[in-house]
Amino acid sequence: MVVAAAINGVGLTTTTTSLGFSRRTRTTTTFSHSPSVTMTVSIDKNKKNLTLTKSQEAFTAAKELMPGGVNSPVRAFKSVGGQPIVIDSVKGSHLTDIDGNHYIDYVGSWGPAIIGHADDQVLAALSETMKKGTSFGAPCLLENSLAEAVISAVPSIEMVRFVNSGTEACMAVLRLARAFTGNEKIIKFEGCYHGHADPFLVKAGSGVATLGLPDSPGVPKGATFETLTAPYNDFSAVEKLFESNKGEIAAVIIEPVVGNSGFITPKPDFLSFLRKITKENNTLLIFDEVMTGFRLSYGGAQEYFGITPDLTTLGKIIGGGLPVGAYGGRKDIMQLVAPAGPMYQGGTLSGNPLAMTAGIHTLKRIKEPGTYEYLDKITGELVQGIVNAGKRAGHAICGGHISGMFGFFFTEGPVYNFADAKKSDADKFARFFWGMLAEGVYLAPSQFEAGFTSLAHTSDDIKKTIAAAEKVFREI
């Protein structure tokens, strides 16, 4: 079989019936992009073949139907070369593509699947809810239940508004911060991604970093004119921005742990520094916890680090795998939101009963004793195993984790910000990614994305993943 694909200038040609790694039989896989890179991949004839014929056919058709063949850019595999696998089903810690290949999954739908995919209890609850209807466009009791759970868990949230995505939550919280303070300027951090709203597409991470786009065409200068940027973990850069924009900054927004430039943790006292300087300047501190909320701890990064912001955005886990977002914070600020106040924001499907149900039952599960201890244990073993295997094979590699969120970079490190992250060997990561895929391990298809574990991952999953990494590291 010849697998061939072209994705907006990215090509993959592999003349083989399987993808895998071995010293016995070799084939050459060439990834072409800008700049062009040639990667040599080995084939393990002793391994079950990994055929991608159906994925290739589906993706070829998809490119005629949707821009780039996907509905979110990072899914296109552009930073690792080749074409994406097309998923058929997920369950627990595993996923299966339409060619019937099975993988241990460390993407978890980009974070929501903290209890595992297609959890039986959540599916049963959704089935019962669907009997009553899928959307009301009116208040329902389920909204109250999830709101109560969120407010009781997240230190900063006294009142919450549900929306349908993390992007929507960040759009609204920015408008709210400006309405409350009367100021327009915001500070964000290089490599932090807060959705695709115009004001945030300045030195953003995530898919923007994956695609190598400095910003996005179509964003008017006026939309980003009031957006100030600083390197993550840079105390002095933040101080200088406050000094040069005295009395003009509405908010500082930050991913308390970066997940959209890879996994990057804050330096000691960086978050407390931000809390102090924002209070001194009557500026709001916003934690974008779309990714870290309910993942680092039940109360999110703010509970984990003991720093309480003024406003918080959430998503992913609070919807249990269904589309959802939320923003919340101090009651005196949130009461500006319509209809309680003049700041308008609304949404047809906001608070829909299906997302609320999945969120309620997911939060019930992760609130159980031992959840975060288990996530920390298996994720620590995973990261330590991968990093140690890489070093034994002579690769420059560093990595880390907090609870069920992790990442590693092909560089000696340490990695404190996006500039450090970009020192990582992205071409080596691409070879590692494809090697792991051949061994039945699905990682995020970009060096600049965090990974996730779940309660469904077993010690056997972790052992198999580390064994696969050891094999791949020896061959790349």
Salt bridges, closest charged atoms under 4 A:
ASP44 OD2 - LYS471 NZ 2.33
ASP105 OD2 - HIS117 NE2 2.63
ASP119 OD1 - ARG365 NH1 2.72
ASP120 OD1 - LYS91 NZ 2.53
GLU128 OE2 - LYS131 NZ 2.93
GLU190 OE2 - LYS203 NZ 3.45
GLU248 OE1 - LYS185 NZ 3.35
GLU280 OE2 - LYS276 NZ 2.47
ASP288 OD2 - HIS194 ND1 2.70
ASP310 OD2 - ARG275 NH2 2.85
ASP310 OD1 - ARG330 NH1 2.96
ASP332 OD2 - ARG330 NH2 2.77
ASP376 OD1 - HIS401 NE2 2.97
GLU381 OE2 - LYS377 NZ 2.92
ASP420 OD1 - LYS423 NZ 3.45
GLU439 OE2 - LYS471 NZ 3.27
ASP460 OD2 - LYS464 NZ 3.29
ASP461 OD1 - HIS94 NE2 3.60
GLU470 OE2 - ARG392 NH2 2.81
GLU475 OE2 - ARG23 NE 3.15
